[in-house]
């Protein structure tokens, strides 16, 4: 196990600046997830840590060692890719032990490590099989086992579950969580999947255009996003954003008027500063934070465009005049049907304010 420290790490491909000066302190034993939109630099950053790409400037430390320009094989990391990259002609046992064989480990040590990894991943009955005779989930477990036998300081995962179907993704997500708990190793994981990030991570790094927008625990990012981008990226379905204007403000709160909700007035808690009267802002409300209209102090009405009945919950997509529908989550079965006018309650304590630059107010 080891900590990972990035100091002002930059990466450019010619005139294209992909990573623009990232500082990160990853503690020993943490499970860190990199998330962000396509092209934000999350996979590139992982490859810089692994040594598969060379940094343009800055410093990368693993443990107490500066590995900025050290070969990948000397960094003490093991990487699991989206593709399984297994040798088709080799058995599971030989696939897992091949790397150790090439580095001169004894047969006894190879056998001990392979058997130990197979026990952790429940691959014991499959050690004699070839990859072609296995499911996608089983192949990915072999790829992970190949990393475990190396006993690395840091595990690196680059979207390892994206090739699996939905059911296998859930199963493998649980397997990786159990693996982290049993090994207590430092793990860095790249994904675009919200559920993977929220359920696996000790801390999440939200990236956009090569910079870190926010770094913190999943619930910290969910409950207290620093800006509109993080608020909209963390959480599924995404947060609703509504144009509003400030009617009045004092330290710690502001009363805003939301025209798209029938000039609904909401008193919203503010965090960093008191906005000015008349200032244009955006109100952020997560779909799951709307409440039953009955008994609510603040309600509005809007026509539904689509109602999705999911069984345990329902989603109403309401036409409130913007380019995107307003998404409202309801528990259980919804009584509304497509085209009906819905009455929805709002709890102002769950709303957030953002200024025109997207920063949290």
Protein Blocks (a to p, Z undefined) as FASTA:
>chain_A
ZZdddehiacdehjacfbgoiaddddehiacddeddehilmmmmmmmmnopaccfbdcdd
ehjbcfklgcfklnopacddfbloiafkbcfklmmmmmmmmnopafklmmmmmmmmmmmn
opmmmmmpcfklpcfklmmmmmmmmmmmnopabdcdehkllmpcfklmmmmmmmmmmmmm
mnopacddddfbfklmmmmpmbdcddeehiafbgcdfklmmmmcfbfklmmmnocddddd
dddddfbdcehiacdddfknoopacddddfkbccdehiacdddddfklpccfehpabdcd
dddfbdcdehjaccddddehiabdcddddehjafbdehiacdddddfklpccddfkopaZ
Z
